Amino acid sequence: MLDALTKEDWTKQLNESFYIQIGNTDKYPIKLIDVSGYGRSMGGSREAYSLLFSGPKMPILPQNIYSVNNSAFGALDIFLVPIGPQADGMGYEAVFT
């Protein structure tokens, strides 16, 4: 399903709550706070874009592939990278090309 999602699909989820499933029981809350488009590469079939999530300031999750969940998309395996503090928490970025 992740391959079928577009920047527009994610834009509809702006400011929505997601959670990262860690192990069998731990859930780490995050919120989608930005979707940025980068246009299509020459001959590219899809637009490149990035997602910015905000989570709690601590603990800081290391870059990794995480199961990111919400009610609209279900569970998606997404590579997230911590990019530093945001106004309301720690920022995590995912880039799709």
N, CA, C and O atoms as a CHARMM CRD file, in Angstrom:
* protein
*
  388
    1    1 MET  N      0.81200  -1.19600   0.00000 PROA 1      0.00000
    2    1 MET  CA     0.00000   0.00000   0.00000 PROA 1      0.00000
    3    1 MET  C      0.86100   1.26800   0.00000 PROA 1      0.00000
    4    1 MET  O      0.47300   2.27300  -0.59600 PROA 1      0.00000
    5    2 LEU  N      1.99900   1.23200   0.64800 PROA 2      0.00000
    6    2 LEU  CA     2.85100   2.41500   0.74800 PROA 2      0.00000
    7    2 LEU  C      3.23200   2.94500  -0.63100 PROA 2      0.00000
    8    2 LEU  O      3.26600   4.15900  -0.83600 PROA 2      0.00000
    9    3 ASP  N      3.51700   2.05400  -1.57500 PROA 3      0.00000
   10    3 ASP  CA     3.90000   2.47400  -2.92600 PROA 3      0.00000
   11    3 ASP  C      2.77400   3.20900  -3.64600 PROA 3      0.00000
   12    3 ASP  O      3.03200   4.02500  -4.53100 PROA 3      0.00000
   13    4 ALA  N      1.53600   2.92700  -3.27400 PROA 4      0.00000
   14    4 ALA  CA     0.39000   3.54300  -3.93900 PROA 4      0.00000
   15    4 ALA  C      0.03400   4.91200  -3.36600 PROA 4      0.00000
   16    4 ALA  O     -0.69700   5.67100  -4.00400 PROA 4      0.00000
   17    5 LEU  N      0.53500   5.24000  -2.17600 PROA 5      0.00000
   18    5 LEU  CA     0.19400   6.51700  -1.54800 PROA 5      0.00000
   19    5 LEU  C      0.94100   7.66800  -2.21600 PROA 5      0.00000
   20    5 LEU  O      2.10700   7.53800  -2.58800 PROA 5      0.00000
   21    6 THR  N      0.25400   8.78300  -2.35900 PROA 6      0.00000
   22    6 THR  CA     0.82500   9.97200  -2.98700 PROA 6      0.00000
   23    6 THR  C      0.94300  11.10700  -1.96900 PROA 6      0.00000
   24    6 THR  O      0.45400  11.01100  -0.84400 PROA 6      0.00000
   25    7 LYS  N      1.59200  12.16300  -2.38900 PROA 7      0.00000
   26    7 LYS  CA     1.69100  13.35500  -1.54600 PROA 7      0.00000
   27    7 LYS  C      0.29500  13.85200  -1.17300 PROA 7      0.00000
   28    7 LYS  O      0.07200  14.28300  -0.04200 PROA 7      0.00000
   29    8 GLU  N     -0.63400  13.79400  -2.10600 PROA 8      0.00000
   30    8 GLU  CA    -1.99700  14.25300  -1.84900 PROA 8      0.00000
   31    8 GLU  C     -2.68700  13.39600  -0.78600 PROA 8      0.00000
   32    8 GLU  O     -3.42200  13.91700   0.05300 PROA 8      0.00000
   33    9 ASP  N     -2.45000  12.08400  -0.82000 PROA 9      0.00000
   34    9 ASP  CA    -3.02700  11.20100   0.20600 PROA 9      0.00000
   35    9 ASP  C     -2.54000  11.60200   1.59000 PROA 9      0.00000
   36    9 ASP  O     -3.32600  11.67800   2.53500 PROA 9      0.00000
   37   10 TRP  N     -1.24500  11.85600   1.70500 PROA 10     0.00000
   38   10 TRP  CA    -0.66500  12.23300   2.99400 PROA 10     0.00000
   39   10 TRP  C     -1.14000  13.61500   3.43000 PROA 10     0.00000
   40   10 TRP  O     -1.35600  13.84700   4.61900 PROA 10     0.00000
   41   11 THR  N     -1.30600  14.53400   2.47900 PROA 11     0.00000
   42   11 THR  CA    -1.75600  15.88000   2.82100 PROA 11     0.00000
   43   11 THR  C     -3.12000  15.83900   3.50700 PROA 11     0.00000
   44   11 THR  O     -3.39800  16.66000   4.38200 PROA 11     0.00000
   45   12 LYS  N     -3.95800  14.90500   3.12300 PROA 12     0.00000
   46   12 LYS  CA    -5.27200  14.74500   3.76600 PROA 12     0.00000
   47   12 LYS  C     -5.14400  14.30800   5.22300 PROA 12     0.00000
   48   12 LYS  O     -6.10400  14.42000   5.98600 PROA 12     0.00000
   49   13 GLN  N     -3.98300  13.81800   5.61400 PROA 13     0.00000
   50   13 GLN  CA    -3.75600  13.35000   6.98800 PROA 13     0.00000
   51   13 GLN  C     -2.97200  14.35800   7.83600 PROA 13     0.00000
   52   13 GLN  O     -2.59000  14.04700   8.96400 PROA 13     0.00000
   53   14 LEU  N     -2.73100  15.55500   7.30700 PROA 14     0.00000
   54   14 LEU  CA    -1.99800  16.57400   8.07200 PROA 14     0.00000
   55   14 LEU  C     -2.66400  16.82500   9.42100 PROA 14     0.00000
   56   14 LEU  O     -3.88800  16.91200   9.51900 PROA 14     0.00000
   57   15 ASN  N     -1.84300  16.93800  10.44700 PROA 15     0.00000
   58   15 ASN  CA    -2.27100  17.17600  11.82700 PROA 15     0.00000
   59   15 ASN  C     -3.05100  16.01300  12.43300 PROA 15     0.00000
   60   15 ASN  O     -3.67100  16.16300  13.48500 PROA 15     0.00000
   61   16 GLU  N     -3.02200  14.87300  11.78300 PROA 16     0.00000
   62   16 GLU  CA    -3.65700  13.67200  12.33100 PROA 16     0.00000
   63   16 GLU  C     -2.65700  12.92100  13.19900 PROA 16     0.00000
   64   16 GLU  O     -1.44300  13.02500  13.02300 PROA 16     0.00000
   65   17 SER  N     -3.20200  12.16900  14.13300 PROA 17     0.00000
   66   17 SER  CA    -2.37400  11.36400  15.03500 PROA 17     0.00000
   67   17 SER  C     -2.03600  10.02400  14.40900 PROA 17     0.00000
   68   17 SER  O     -2.87700   9.38600  13.77600 PROA 17     0.00000
   69   18 PHE  N     -0.80800   9.61600  14.59300 PROA 18     0.00000
   70   18 PHE  CA    -0.30400   8.31100  14.19800 PROA 18     0.00000
   71   18 PHE  C      0.36700   7.72800  15.43600 PROA 18     0.00000
   72   18 PHE  O      0.53600   8.41900  16.44000 PROA 18     0.00000
   73   19 TYR  N      0.74600   6.47100  15.36200 PROA 19     0.00000
   74   19 TYR  CA     1.60600   5.92200  16.41000 PROA 19     0.00000
   75   19 TYR  C      2.57900   4.94300  15.78800 PROA 19     0.00000
   76   19 TYR  O      2.29300   4.29800  14.78000 PROA 19     0.00000
   77   20 ILE  N      3.73400   4.85300  16.41900 PROA 20     0.00000
   78   20 ILE  CA     4.75200   3.89300  16.01600 PROA 20     0.00000
   79   20 ILE  C      4.63500   2.69900  16.94100 PROA 20     0.00000
   80   20 ILE  O      4.68100   2.84300  18.16300 PROA 20     0.00000
   81   21 GLN  N      4.48500   1.53100  16.36300 PROA 21     0.00000
   82   21 GLN  CA     4.42400   0.29800  17.15400 PROA 21     0.00000
   83   21 GLN  C      5.84600  -0.17200  17.41000 PROA 21     0.00000
   84   21 GLN  O      6.60100  -0.43900  16.47400 PROA 21     0.00000
   85   22 ILE  N      6.20300  -0.27200  18.68100 PROA 22     0.00000
   86   22 ILE  CA     7.53400  -0.73800  19.06200 PROA 22     0.00000
   87   22 ILE  C      7.35900  -2.01300  19.86700 PROA 22     0.00000
   88   22 ILE  O      6.81000  -1.99400  20.96900 PROA 22     0.00000
   89   23 GLY  N      7.82700  -3.11600  19.31200 PROA 23     0.00000
   90   23 GLY  CA     7.62000  -4.39500  19.98700 PROA 23     0.00000
   91   23 GLY  C      6.15400  -4.79400  19.91900 PROA 23     0.00000
   92   23 GLY  O      5.41600  -4.35300  19.03700 PROA 23     0.00000
   93   24 ASN  N      5.74500  -5.63200  20.86000 PROA 24     0.00000
   94   24 ASN  CA     4.37100  -6.12800  20.84400 PROA 24     0.00000
   95   24 ASN  C      3.38300  -5.19500  21.52600 PROA 24     0.00000
   96   24 ASN  O      2.19200  -5.23000  21.21500 PROA 24     0.00000
   97   25 THR  N      3.85300  -4.36000  22.45400 PROA 25     0.00000
   98   25 THR  CA     2.90400  -3.58600  23.25400 PROA 25     0.00000
   99   25 THR  C      3.13400  -2.08400  23.26600 PROA 25     0.00000
  100   25 THR  O      2.17800  -1.33400  23.46100 PROA 25     0.00000
  101   26 ASP  N      4.34500  -1.61900  23.07000 PROA 26     0.00000
  102   26 ASP  CA     4.62400  -0.18400  23.21000 PROA 26     0.00000
  103   26 ASP  C      4.17900   0.60400  21.98300 PROA 26     0.00000
  104   26 ASP  O      4.48100   0.23500  20.84800 PROA 26     0.00000
  105   27 LYS  N      3.45300   1.69700  22.23000 PROA 27     0.00000
  106   27 LYS  CA     3.01900   2.60200  21.16800 PROA 27     0.00000
  107   27 LYS  C      3.59100   3.98800  21.45000 PROA 27     0.00000
  108   27 LYS  O      3.45700   4.51700  22.55300 PROA 27     0.00000
  109   28 TYR  N      4.22800   4.56300  20.44000 PROA 28     0.00000
  110   28 TYR  CA     4.89000   5.86200  20.54200 PROA 28     0.00000
  111   28 TYR  C      4.07500   6.85000  19.70300 PROA 28     0.00000
  112   28 TYR  O      4.03500   6.71100  18.48100 PROA 28     0.00000
  113   29 PRO  N      3.42400   7.84100  20.31900 PROA 29     0.00000
  114   29 PRO  CA     2.54700   8.74100  19.56600 PROA 29     0.00000
  115   29 PRO  C      3.33000   9.75600  18.73000 PROA 29     0.00000
  116   29 PRO  O      4.32200  10.32200  19.19100 PROA 29     0.00000
  117   30 ILE  N      2.87300   9.97500  17.50300 PROA 30     0.00000
  118   30 ILE  CA     3.44000  11.00300  16.63300 PROA 30     0.00000
  119   30 ILE  C      2.29500  11.68300  15.88700 PROA 30     0.00000
  120   30 ILE  O      1.18900  11.14800  15.79800 PROA 30     0.00000
  121   31 LYS  N      2.58100  12.87400  15.35400 PROA 31     0.00000
  122   31 LYS  CA     1.58300  13.61400  14.58100 PROA 31     0.00000
  123   31 LYS  C      2.22700  14.06800  13.28100 PROA 31     0.00000
  124   31 LYS  O      3.37000  14.52400  13.27700 PROA 31     0.00000
  125   32 LEU  N      1.49500  13.94400  12.17300 PROA 32     0.00000
  126   32 LEU  CA     1.99000  14.41600  10.88000 PROA 32     0.00000
  127   32 LEU  C      1.82700  15.93500  10.83300 PROA 32     0.00000
  128   32 LEU  O      0.70600  16.44200  10.86700 PROA 32     0.00000
  129   33 ILE  N      2.94900  16.66400  10.75400 PROA 33     0.00000
  130   33 ILE  CA     2.87400  18.12800  10.81100 PROA 33     0.00000
  131   33 ILE  C      3.25100  18.82600   9.50100 PROA 33     0.00000
  132   33 ILE  O      3.03700  20.03100   9.36700 PROA 33     0.00000
  133   34 ASP  N      3.80700  18.09000   8.53600 PROA 34     0.00000
  134   34 ASP  CA     4.14100  18.72800   7.26500 PROA 34     0.00000
  135   34 ASP  C      4.29400  17.68100   6.17100 PROA 34     0.00000
  136   34 ASP  O      4.79300  16.58100   6.40600 PROA 34     0.00000
  137   35 VAL  N      3.85300  18.04900   4.96700 PROA 35     0.00000
  138   35 VAL  CA     4.07100  17.25000   3.75900 PROA 35     0.00000
  139   35 VAL  C      4.64600  18.20700   2.72500 PROA 35     0.00000
  140   35 VAL  O      4.01100  19.20500   2.38500 PROA 35     0.00000
  141   36 SER  N      5.84700  17.91200   2.22100 PROA 36     0.00000
  142   36 SER  CA     6.51000  18.78900   1.24800 PROA 36     0.00000
  143   36 SER  C      6.75600  18.03000  -0.04300 PROA 36     0.00000
  144   36 SER  O      7.26200  16.90800  -0.02700 PROA 36     0.00000
  145   37 GLY  N      6.39500  18.64800  -1.16500 PROA 37     0.00000
  146   37 GLY  CA     6.62400  18.04400  -2.47000 PROA 37     0.00000
  147   37 GLY  C      7.88600  18.58200  -3.11000 PROA 37     0.00000
  148   37 GLY  O      8.28300  19.72100  -2.86600 PROA 37     0.00000
  149   38 TYR  N      8.51900  17.74600  -3.94000 PROA 38     0.00000
  150   38 TYR  CA     9.75600  18.13200  -4.61700 PROA 38     0.00000
  151   38 TYR  C      9.65000  18.00800  -6.13200 PROA 38     0.00000
  152   38 TYR  O     10.65800  18.11600  -6.83000 PROA 38     0.00000
  153   39 GLY  N      8.44900  17.78500  -6.64600 PROA 39     0.00000
  154   39 GLY  CA     8.25100  17.64600  -8.08000 PROA 39     0.00000
  155   39 GLY  C      8.67900  16.27700  -8.58900 PROA 39     0.00000
  156   39 GLY  O      9.15000  15.42900  -7.83100 PROA 39     0.00000
  157   40 ARG  N      8.50400  16.08700  -9.87100 PROA 40     0.00000
  158   40 ARG  CA     8.87900  14.82000 -10.51000 PROA 40     0.00000
  159   40 ARG  C     10.26000  14.95300 -11.13600 PROA 40     0.00000
  160   40 ARG  O     10.63800  16.01100 -11.63900 PROA 40     0.00000
  161   41 SER  N     10.99500  13.85900 -11.09100 PROA 41     0.00000
  162   41 SER  CA    12.25800  13.85200 -11.81700 PROA 41     0.00000
  163   41 SER  C     11.93900  13.68300 -13.29700 PROA 41     0.00000
  164   41 SER  O     10.83900  13.26200 -13.65500 PROA 41     0.00000
  165   42 MET  N     12.88400  14.00600 -14.14000 PROA 42     0.00000
  166   42 MET  CA    12.66600  13.88500 -15.57100 PROA 42     0.00000
  167   42 MET  C     12.32700  12.44300 -15.91300 PROA 42     0.00000
  168   42 MET  O     13.12600  11.53800 -15.67300 PROA 42     0.00000
  169   43 GLY  N     11.16500  12.23600 -16.46400 PROA 43     0.00000
  170   43 GLY  CA    10.73500  10.89100 -16.81400 PROA 43     0.00000
  171   43 GLY  C     10.20700  10.09900 -15.63500 PROA 43     0.00000
  172   43 GLY  O      9.83300   8.93600 -15.78900 PROA 43     0.00000
  173   44 GLY  N     10.17100  10.71100 -14.45400 PROA 44     0.00000
  174   44 GLY  CA     9.68200  10.01700 -13.26500 PROA 44     0.00000
  175   44 GLY  C      8.17300   9.83400 -13.30600 PROA 44     0.00000
  176   44 GLY  O      7.44800  10.66000 -13.85900 PROA 44     0.00000
  177   45 SER  N      7.71700   8.75300 -12.71900 PROA 45     0.00000
  178   45 SER  CA     6.29000   8.46200 -12.75000 PROA 45     0.00000
  179   45 SER  C      5.56400   8.95100 -11.50500 PROA 45     0.00000
  180   45 SER  O      4.33300   8.95700 -11.46500 PROA 45     0.00000
  181   46 ARG  N      6.32000   9.36200 -10.48200 PROA 46     0.00000
  182   46 ARG  CA     5.65600   9.84400  -9.27400 PROA 46     0.00000
  183   46 ARG  C      6.43400  11.01300  -8.68800 PROA 46     0.00000
  184   46 ARG  O      7.64000  11.15400  -8.89100 PROA 46     0.00000
  185   47 GLU  N      5.70700  11.84100  -7.95800 PROA 47     0.00000
  186   47 GLU  CA     6.31400  13.00700  -7.33400 PROA 47     0.00000
  187   47 GLU  C      7.07400  12.60800  -6.07600 PROA 47     0.00000
  188   47 GLU  O      6.59000  11.81400  -5.27000 PROA 47     0.00000
  189   48 ALA  N      8.26500  13.16900  -5.92100 PROA 48     0.00000
  190   48 ALA  CA     9.03100  12.96100  -4.69100 PROA 48     0.00000
  191   48 ALA  C      8.44600  13.87300  -3.61300 PROA 48     0.00000
  192   48 ALA  O      8.02500  14.99300  -3.90100 PROA 48     0.00000
  193   49 TYR  N      8.42200  13.38600  -2.37000 PROA 49     0.00000
  194   49 TYR  CA     7.89000  14.18400  -1.26700 PROA 49     0.00000
  195   49 TYR  C      8.48100  13.70100   0.04400 PROA 49     0.00000
  196   49 TYR  O      9.05800  12.61700   0.13200 PROA 49     0.00000
  197   50 SER  N      8.31800  14.54000   1.06500 PROA 50     0.00000
  198   50 SER  CA     8.76400  14.15000   2.40300 PROA 50     0.00000
  199   50 SER  C      7.64100  14.39700   3.39900 PROA 50     0.00000
  200   50 SER  O      6.76200  15.23200   3.19000 PROA 50     0.00000
  201   51 LEU  N      7.70200  13.64600   4.48100 PROA 51     0.00000
  202   51 LEU  CA     6.75300  13.77500   5.58600 PROA 51     0.00000
  203   51 LEU  C      7.52400  14.20100   6.82000 PROA 51     0.00000
  204   51 LEU  O      8.63500  13.72700   7.05700 PROA 51     0.00000
  205   52 LEU  N      6.94800  15.08200   7.59900 PROA 52     0.00000
  206   52 LEU  CA     7.53700  15.47300   8.87100 PROA 52     0.00000
  207   52 LEU  C      6.54200  15.14900   9.97900 PROA 52     0.00000
  208   52 LEU  O      5.41500  15.64400   9.99700 PROA 52     0.00000
  209   53 PHE  N      6.99000  14.30900  10.89500 PROA 53     0.00000
  210   53 PHE  CA     6.19200  13.94000  12.05900 PROA 53     0.00000
  211   53 PHE  C      6.81100  14.58700  13.28700 PROA 53     0.00000
  212   53 PHE  O      8.01500  14.84400  13.32400 PROA 53     0.00000
  213   54 SER  N      5.98000  14.84900  14.29400 PROA 54     0.00000
  214   54 SER  CA     6.46200  15.32900  15.58200 PROA 54     0.00000
  215   54 SER  C      6.05000  14.32900  16.65000 PROA 54     0.00000
  216   54 SER  O      4.89400  13.91100  16.72000 PROA 54     0.00000
  217   55 GLY  N      7.02300  13.95100  17.48700 PROA 55     0.00000
  218   55 GLY  CA     6.76400  13.02100  18.57700 PROA 55     0.00000
  219   55 GLY  C      7.24800  13.60500  19.88600 PROA 55     0.00000
  220   55 GLY  O      7.71500  14.74300  19.92000 PROA 55     0.00000
  221   56 PRO  N      7.14400  12.84600  20.96300 PROA 56     0.00000
  222   56 PRO  CA     7.62700  13.32500  22.25900 PROA 56     0.00000
  223   56 PRO  C      9.11400  13.68700  22.19800 PROA 56     0.00000
  224   56 PRO  O      9.87100  13.12800  21.40400 PROA 56     0.00000
  225   57 LYS  N      9.51500  14.62800  23.05000 PROA 57     0.00000
  226   57 LYS  CA    10.92600  15.03800  23.08700 PROA 57     0.00000
  227   57 LYS  C     11.83200  13.90400  23.53900 PROA 57     0.00000
  228   57 LYS  O     12.98100  13.81800  23.10400 PROA 57     0.00000
  229   58 MET  N     11.33500  13.04800  24.39400 PROA 58     0.00000
  230   58 MET  CA    12.10100  11.89000  24.87400 PROA 58     0.00000
  231   58 MET  C     11.17400  10.69500  24.96900 PROA 58     0.00000
  232   58 MET  O     10.00200  10.88100  25.29600 PROA 58     0.00000
  233   59 PRO  N     11.61700   9.50700  24.70800 PROA 59     0.00000
  234   59 PRO  CA    12.94300   9.18100  24.20700 PROA 59     0.00000
  235   59 PRO  C     13.05000   9.51800  22.71700 PROA 59     0.00000
  236   59 PRO  O     12.04600   9.55600  22.00500 PROA 59     0.00000
  237   60 ILE  N     14.26500   9.75800  22.26400 PROA 60     0.00000
  238   60 ILE  CA    14.51400   9.99800  20.84700 PROA 60     0.00000
  239   60 ILE  C     14.72900   8.64500  20.18100 PROA 60     0.00000
  240   60 ILE  O     15.62500   7.88800  20.55500 PROA 60     0.00000
  241   61 LEU  N     13.89700   8.35600  19.19500 PROA 61     0.00000
  242   61 LEU  CA    14.03600   7.09100  18.47700 PROA 61     0.00000
  243   61 LEU  C     15.15900   7.20200  17.44800 PROA 61     0.00000
  244   61 LEU  O     15.26400   8.22300  16.76900 PROA 61     0.00000
  245   62 PRO  N     16.00200   6.17400  17.31700 PROA 62     0.00000
  246   62 PRO  CA    17.05100   6.20500  16.29400 PROA 62     0.00000
  247   62 PRO  C     16.44700   5.99300  14.90500 PROA 62     0.00000
  248   62 PRO  O     15.32900   5.49400  14.77600 PROA 62     0.00000
  249   63 GLN  N     17.19600   6.37700  13.86500 PROA 63     0.00000
  250   63 GLN  CA    16.70100   6.11200  12.51500 PROA 63     0.00000
  251   63 GLN  C     16.51900   4.62200  12.34500 PROA 63     0.00000
  252   63 GLN  O     17.35900   3.82000  12.75500 PROA 63     0.00000
  253   64 ASN  N     15.39800   4.26800  11.73000 PROA 64     0.00000
  254   64 ASN  CA    15.06000   2.85400  11.59800 PROA 64     0.00000
  255   64 ASN  C     13.79600   2.74400  10.75800 PROA 64     0.00000
  256   64 ASN  O     13.13000   3.74200  10.48200 PROA 64     0.00000
  257   65 ILE  N     13.47800   1.53200  10.36000 PROA 65     0.00000
  258   65 ILE  CA    12.19000   1.25600   9.73800 PROA 65     0.00000
  259   65 ILE  C     11.22600   0.92700  10.86500 PROA 65     0.00000
  260   65 ILE  O     11.46000   0.00800  11.65000 PROA 65     0.00000
  261   66 TYR  N     10.12100   1.70000  10.93700 PROA 66     0.00000
  262   66 TYR  CA     9.13100   1.52700  11.99200 PROA 66     0.00000
  263   66 TYR  C      7.76500   1.22600  11.38400 PROA 66     0.00000
  264   66 TYR  O      7.46300   1.63000  10.26100 PROA 66     0.00000
  265   67 SER  N      6.95400   0.51500  12.14500 PROA 67     0.00000
  266   67 SER  CA     5.55900   0.30500  11.78900 PROA 67     0.00000
  267   67 SER  C      4.79000   1.53600  12.25100 PROA 67     0.00000
  268   67 SER  O      4.57200   1.73300  13.44600 PROA 67     0.00000
  269   68 VAL  N      4.37800   2.37000  11.28200 PROA 68     0.00000
  270   68 VAL  CA     3.65500   3.60900  11.56200 PROA 68     0.00000
  271   68 VAL  C      2.18200   3.35000  11.26000 PROA 68     0.00000
  272   68 VAL  O      1.83400   2.87500  10.17900 PROA 68     0.00000
  273   69 ASN  N      1.32400   3.66500  12.22600 PROA 69     0.00000
  274   69 ASN  CA    -0.09100   3.30400  12.13200 PROA 69     0.00000
  275   69 ASN  C     -0.99900   4.51400  12.29200 PROA 69     0.00000
  276   69 ASN  O     -0.71300   5.42700  13.06600 PROA 69     0.00000
  277   70 ASN  N     -2.10700   4.50400  11.54200 PROA 70     0.00000
  278   70 ASN  CA    -3.22100   5.41200  11.81300 PROA 70     0.00000
  279   70 ASN  C     -4.49800   4.78200  11.27400 PROA 70     0.00000
  280   70 ASN  O     -4.45500   3.74600  10.61100 PROA 70     0.00000
  281   71 SER  N     -5.62700   5.40600  11.56000 PROA 71     0.00000
  282   71 SER  CA    -6.90600   4.79800  11.19700 PROA 71     0.00000
  283   71 SER  C     -7.15200   4.79800   9.69200 PROA 71     0.00000
  284   71 SER  O     -7.84000   3.90900   9.19300 PROA 71     0.00000
  285   72 ALA  N     -6.61600   5.75900   8.95900 PROA 72     0.00000
  286   72 ALA  CA    -6.85100   5.83500   7.51500 PROA 72     0.00000
  287   72 ALA  C     -6.01000   4.84300   6.71900 PROA 72     0.00000
  288   72 ALA  O     -6.50300   4.24800   5.76100 PROA 72     0.00000
  289   73 PHE  N     -4.74800   4.65800   7.10100 PROA 73     0.00000
  290   73 PHE  CA    -3.82200   3.84500   6.31300 PROA 73     0.00000
  291   73 PHE  C     -3.51300   2.49200   6.93200 PROA 73     0.00000
  292   73 PHE  O     -2.99200   1.61300   6.24600 PROA 73     0.00000
  293   74 GLY  N     -3.81700   2.30100   8.19900 PROA 74     0.00000
  294   74 GLY  CA    -3.41300   1.06800   8.87300 PROA 74     0.00000
  295   74 GLY  C     -1.92600   1.12400   9.18900 PROA 74     0.00000
  296   74 GLY  O     -1.38000   2.19600   9.44700 PROA 74     0.00000
  297   75 ALA  N     -1.27500  -0.03400   9.16600 PROA 75     0.00000
  298   75 ALA  CA     0.15400  -0.13100   9.50200 PROA 75     0.00000
  299   75 ALA  C      1.00200  -0.05700   8.23400 PROA 75     0.00000
  300   75 ALA  O      0.75800  -0.78200   7.26900 PROA 75     0.00000
  301   76 LEU  N      2.00300   0.83100   8.24800 PROA 76     0.00000
  302   76 LEU  CA     2.92500   0.99500   7.12700 PROA 76     0.00000
  303   76 LEU  C      4.34700   0.97500   7.65400 PROA 76     0.00000
  304   76 LEU  O      4.64700   1.63900   8.64600 PROA 76     0.00000
  305   77 ASP  N      5.22400   0.22900   7.01100 PROA 77     0.00000
  306   77 ASP  CA     6.63600   0.21500   7.39600 PROA 77     0.00000
  307   77 ASP  C      7.33900   1.38700   6.71200 PROA 77     0.00000
  308   77 ASP  O      7.45900   1.42500   5.48800 PROA 77     0.00000
  309   78 ILE  N      7.80400   2.34400   7.52500 PROA 78     0.00000
  310   78 ILE  CA     8.38900   3.58400   7.00900 PROA 78     0.00000
  311   78 ILE  C      9.74800   3.82200   7.65900 PROA 78     0.00000
  312   78 ILE  O      9.90600   3.66900   8.87000 PROA 78     0.00000
  313   79 PHE  N     10.73600   4.20200   6.82700 PROA 79     0.00000
  314   79 PHE  CA    12.05600   4.56500   7.33400 PROA 79     0.00000
  315   79 PHE  C     11.98800   5.99500   7.85700 PROA 79     0.00000
  316   79 PHE  O     11.77600   6.93100   7.08600 PROA 79     0.00000
  317   80 LEU  N     12.16700   6.16600   9.16500 PROA 80     0.00000
  318   80 LEU  CA    12.11900   7.47500   9.81200 PROA 80     0.00000
  319   80 LEU  C     13.49900   7.86300  10.32600 PROA 80     0.00000
  320   80 LEU  O     14.24700   7.03100  10.84000 PROA 80     0.00000
  321   81 VAL  N     13.81800   9.14300  10.17500 PROA 81     0.00000
  322   81 VAL  CA    15.09500   9.68800  10.64000 PROA 81     0.00000
  323   81 VAL  C     14.80200  10.84200  11.59600 PROA 81     0.00000
  324   81 VAL  O     14.06500  11.76000  11.23700 PROA 81     0.00000
  325   82 PRO  N     15.36800  10.81300  12.81600 PROA 82     0.00000
  326   82 PRO  CA    15.18800  11.96000  13.70000 PROA 82     0.00000
  327   82 PRO  C     15.96300  13.15400  13.14500 PROA 82     0.00000
  328   82 PRO  O     17.14400  13.03100  12.82000 PROA 82     0.00000
  329   83 ILE  N     15.30400  14.30700  13.03700 PROA 83     0.00000
  330   83 ILE  CA    15.97000  15.47400  12.44600 PROA 83     0.00000
  331   83 ILE  C     16.15800  16.60600  13.44700 PROA 83     0.00000
  332   83 ILE  O     16.65000  17.67400  13.08200 PROA 83     0.00000
  333   84 GLY  N     15.78100  16.39500  14.68000 PROA 84     0.00000
  334   84 GLY  CA    16.00300  17.40800  15.70800 PROA 84     0.00000
  335   84 GLY  C     14.71600  17.94000  16.29300 PROA 84     0.00000
  336   84 GLY  O     13.62000  17.64000  15.81800 PROA 84     0.00000
  337   85 PRO  N     14.87400  18.73500  17.33300 PROA 85     0.00000
  338   85 PRO  CA    13.70300  19.27300  18.03400 PROA 85     0.00000
  339   85 PRO  C     12.85700  20.17600  17.13700 PROA 85     0.00000
  340   85 PRO  O     13.37900  20.94300  16.32800 PROA 85     0.00000
  341   86 GLN  N     11.55000  20.06400  17.30100 PROA 86     0.00000
  342   86 GLN  CA    10.57200  20.95100  16.67800 PROA 86     0.00000
  343   86 GLN  C      9.94300  21.77500  17.79900 PROA 86     0.00000
  344   86 GLN  O     10.28100  21.58300  18.96700 PROA 86     0.00000
  345   87 ALA  N      9.04800  22.67300  17.46500 PROA 87     0.00000
  346   87 ALA  CA     8.42200  23.53300  18.47000 PROA 87     0.00000
  347   87 ALA  C      7.72300  22.72700  19.56100 PROA 87     0.00000
  348   87 ALA  O      7.72600  23.11800  20.72800 PROA 87     0.00000
  349   88 ASP  N      7.12800  21.60700  19.17800 PROA 88     0.00000
  350   88 ASP  CA     6.34100  20.84900  20.14800 PROA 88     0.00000
  351   88 ASP  C      6.82500  19.41700  20.35100 PROA 88     0.00000
  352   88 ASP  O      6.06600  18.58100  20.84200 PROA 88     0.00000
  353   89 GLY  N      8.05900  19.11700  19.98900 PROA 89     0.00000
  354   89 GLY  CA     8.57700  17.76300  20.19500 PROA 89     0.00000
  355   89 GLY  C      9.75900  17.46600  19.28900 PROA 89     0.00000
  356   89 GLY  O     10.37400  18.37400  18.73200 PROA 89     0.00000
  357   90 MET  N     10.06700  16.18400  19.14900 PROA 90     0.00000
  358   90 MET  CA    11.16600  15.73800  18.28800 PROA 90     0.00000
  359   90 MET  C     10.63200  15.49400  16.87900 PROA 90     0.00000
  360   90 MET  O      9.58300  14.87500  16.70400 PROA 90     0.00000
  361   91 GLY  N     11.36100  15.98400  15.87500 PROA 91     0.00000
  362   91 GLY  CA    10.96100  15.80400  14.49100 PROA 91     0.00000
  363   91 GLY  C     11.52100  14.52500  13.89800 PROA 91     0.00000
  364   91 GLY  O     12.66300  14.14900  14.16100 PROA 91     0.00000
  365   92 TYR  N     10.69700  13.85800  13.08900 PROA 92     0.00000
  366   92 TYR  CA    11.09300  12.64500  12.36600 PROA 92     0.00000
  367   92 TYR  C     10.67800  12.82400  10.91200 PROA 92     0.00000
  368   92 TYR  O      9.54900  13.21700  10.62200 PROA 92     0.00000
  369   93 GLU  N     11.61100  12.52800   9.99300 PROA 93     0.00000
  370   93 GLU  CA    11.35000  12.72700   8.57300 PROA 93     0.00000
  371   93 GLU  C     11.37700  11.40200   7.82300 PROA 93     0.00000
  372   93 GLU  O     12.17100  10.50800   8.11500 PROA 93     0.00000
  373   94 ALA  N     10.47800  11.31000   6.84600 PROA 94     0.00000
  374   94 ALA  CA    10.47000  10.20100   5.89100 PROA 94     0.00000
  375   94 ALA  C     10.47800  10.81800   4.49900 PROA 94     0.00000
  376   94 ALA  O      9.74000  11.76900   4.24100 PROA 94     0.00000
  377   95 VAL  N     11.30400  10.28900   3.59600 PROA 95     0.00000
  378   95 VAL  CA    11.41900  10.81500   2.23500 PROA 95     0.00000
  379   95 VAL  C     11.04000   9.71700   1.25600 PROA 95     0.00000
  380   95 VAL  O     11.47700   8.57300   1.38000 PROA 95     0.00000
  381   96 PHE  N     10.21400  10.08900   0.27300 PROA 96     0.00000
  382   96 PHE  CA     9.76100   9.15100  -0.75700 PROA 96     0.00000
  383   96 PHE  C     10.14500   9.70400  -2.12000 PROA 96     0.00000
  384   96 PHE  O      9.84300  10.85400  -2.44100 PROA 96     0.00000
  385   97 THR  N     10.82600   8.86400  -2.93500 PROA 97     0.00000
  386   97 THR  CA    11.25100   9.30700  -4.26700 PROA 97     0.00000
  387   97 THR  C     10.67100   8.41900  -5.33500 PROA 97     0.00000
  388   97 THR  O     10.91800   8.63600  -6.52100 PROA 97     0.00000
